[in-house]
Amino acid sequence: MEHLENRELSWIKFNKRVLEEASAPENPLLERLSFSAIYQSNLDEFFMVRVGSVTDKAKENNSKKDKFSGMTPSQQLDAIFTAVRRLQPSVEDTLLATMKELQPYGFEHVSFDKATKEEQSFLEMYFKRELKPFISGMVVNDALPFPFLKNKEIYAVVQLASKKGVSIGIIPANTNSADRIISLGRDGKRFILEEEVVLHYAHHMFKNYKVMDRALIRVTRSADIMVSGRGPEFRQRMEELVDKRKRLAPVRLEISDVFSRDALDYLCKKLKLKNVRVFTSRIPLDLSYLYTLQEYDSDPKLHYAQRTPRKPAALSDTRPVFAQVKAKDILLSYPFESINLSFIRLLQESANDPKVTSIKITLYRLARNSKVIDALCTAAEQGKEVLVMIELRARFDEENNIEWSKQLQEAGVKVIYGPKDYKAHSKLLLITRKAQGGNFDYVTQIGTGNYNEKTSALYTDLMLLTADKDIAADAEAVFSGLLNGTFVEKTNKLLVSPLALRPQVLAMMDQQIEIARNGGNGYIAAKVNSLNDRVIIGKLIEASQAGVKIELVIRGLCCLIAGVQGYTENITVRSIVGRFLEHSRIFIFGEDGADQKIYIGSADYMSRNTIRRVEVAAPVEDERLRKRIRDMFRIIMRDNVKARIMLSDGSYIHERRNPDIPLNSQEYFYEEAYKRLDDKKNRQEQLRINREKGAAKKTAAKTARKPAATKSSAAKKAAPAAKRGRKKKTSE
């Protein structure tokens, strides 16, 4: 169908947009390296999760077709490999071009043939002293077992001369004893990589063999594995799962150079991989070292302008956050505002507030040294009721969350793991505090992003803090369901999946369809990470056909193609890929006005979010905050620097409206955060000046009145004396 697209191919288009940032001329050179590394990291995870999943489907039931493209799993895999292979030359050319542009700044990735004789001597000695003692070569043939190759680890592989057929040698190419970047100069900018040195001297590891050919390889293994459960034994099962995942089947083999066909076929046979899953690369197989290179030069021309999350202008330093939220709803915007000076502050204050009786929170991903965990442990140790729903199935964060759950339990926190077969992805906090008269006050927080201090400075997210008691009652129902293994079916105000989010979203879309059919201006807008929920897509198509104007900002995959006549001609889709990862979710129904509905939440328009996870979205009802979100959405829609717009063939091009007036929405919001704080400081300074002027006027007025008062007092004292004098004179 011309107005729908396969999920996996749409995601590859998203990663292509990431790759474009690696060559964008407006990005500083060292920052471009980050995007090359992000592209590869994204692709690794894609192969581990999505390609692993589609591979399993091909084995289980290859006749079942994709609901969007009509392709079987095998056809999808062929299309994926073709699309990835087509992008590989751009990946290589982009990195090589950036490194060439960095040469005037002293950066050079040296190959052995370009190393000086002194450097070659140094590297030979370095190999013998720093590397060889910590690695060992393994000879493999049909008479010897094939070793287990770890996921995403780099190995040097050599073809060995043998009279008995193919023999190969395999050497782990990265050690824990040495740095991967081997500096050939004082500042580290001229360098060679550890695996390249191991490969060059690999023949030293096989002295009784003749090395015929050599290359570096890297295996990517499937990570598509899930487990259900919620009881006390669930954590132990998750620990077993994490260990099991490390040994799942390979789904891709990367190789650094053209290699002996016989030896490569032998490797593929042992790894049970078809040759179509082999990808050759002219650049390093693991690009994570590029982040380290950025630390080698602090020249401002090579980096983004320094940006620091600001203190939220909406919060006062002199009053507790709870009291401020009780007075009015507060909206926070990250990374432009500081999570430490807002949300973390709220948690820390609540942990130490003797009137706070309970704290309930859902946790999905956390920072390595989490202040959230510290605050929750403090609250529990001070006798508060603390309930934490921690999602042990958060992919690639399982080990971290297992350890956090243990630490929380040791501190006396009640830890639960959520529904048996559903992930809890919501970002929800409920704080209960004693009020006067034996009542209770509540603060509920609903966010679009994780409680992670590190990513809050890198991802764009929104957070609503409210004292609304209906929302608090809904939040209490969510936590009760998580505790009991049930789902919320009806709410006062919140949207809660899996039962009470998608039906309400569809109902609000139906209202806009009805408005359009009656001659009005129906309007639907959304900012999400991804779109693949078939029911929501069907409703968006219906709305477009009814004449509803639909504006979608979708960073990642989008299975709906915009601008197709007869289906989606009233839909526009934009994607913003820039310095910060777009992560906030906003749902808007209706044009500006009292009837317009605005929500923020944790759910994307994906079926995994809307019907297979616990997600929460909250209405934004304060008109000040509603206006702020509307203004934010309009700025995003006007972005003509980092925005791409989808064409009717599913491709994306840069949005170039008003190119003479560039608007980078992320930079705009940072400037706005700086300006709001400066305006607040200026207002406070002006108030201080006004108070001082007022005090000075009062002092001056008192001073002016003081002589008159003294004269009057003297006159009063003189009056009786004069009177006595007159009496004396009369008597005389």
Buried (B, 14 or more C-beta within 10 A) or exposed (E): EEBBBBBBBBBBBBBBBBBBBBBBEEBBBBBBBBBBBBBBBBBBBBBBBBBBBBBBBBEEEEEEEBBBBEBBBBBBBEBBBEBBEEBBEBBBEBBEEBBEEBEEBEBBBBEBEEBEEEBEEBBBEBBEEBBBEEBEBBBBBEEEEBEEBBBBBBBBBBBBEBEEEBBBBBBBBBBEEBBBBBEBEEEBBBBBBBBBBBBBBBBBBBEEBEBBBBBBBBBBBBBBBEBEBBEEEBBEEBBEBBEEBEEBBBBBBBBBEEBBEBBBBBBBEBBEBEEEBBBBBEBBBBBEBBEBBBEBBEEEEBBEEEBEBBBBBBBEEEEBBBBBBBEEBBBBBBBBBBBBBBBBBBBBBBBEBEEBBBBBBBBBBBBEEBBBBBBBBBBBEBEBBBBBBBBBBBBEBBEBBBEBBEBBBEBBBBBBBBBEEBBBBBBBBBBBBBEEEEEEBBBBBBBBBBBBBBBBBBBBBBBBBBBBEBBBBBBBBBBEBBBEBEBBEEBEBBBBBBBBBBEBBBEBBBBBBEBBEEEBEBBBBBBBBBBBBEBBBEBBBBBBBBBBBBBBBBBBBBBBBBBBEEBBBBBBBBBBBBBBBBBBBBBBBBBEEEEBBBBBBBBBBBBBBBBBBBBBBBBBBBEEBBEBBBEBBEBBBBBBBBBBBBEBEBEBEBBEEEEEEEBBBBBBBBEBBBEBBEEBEEEEEEEEEEEEEEEEEEEEEEEEEEEEEEEEEEEEEEEEEEEEEEEEEEEE
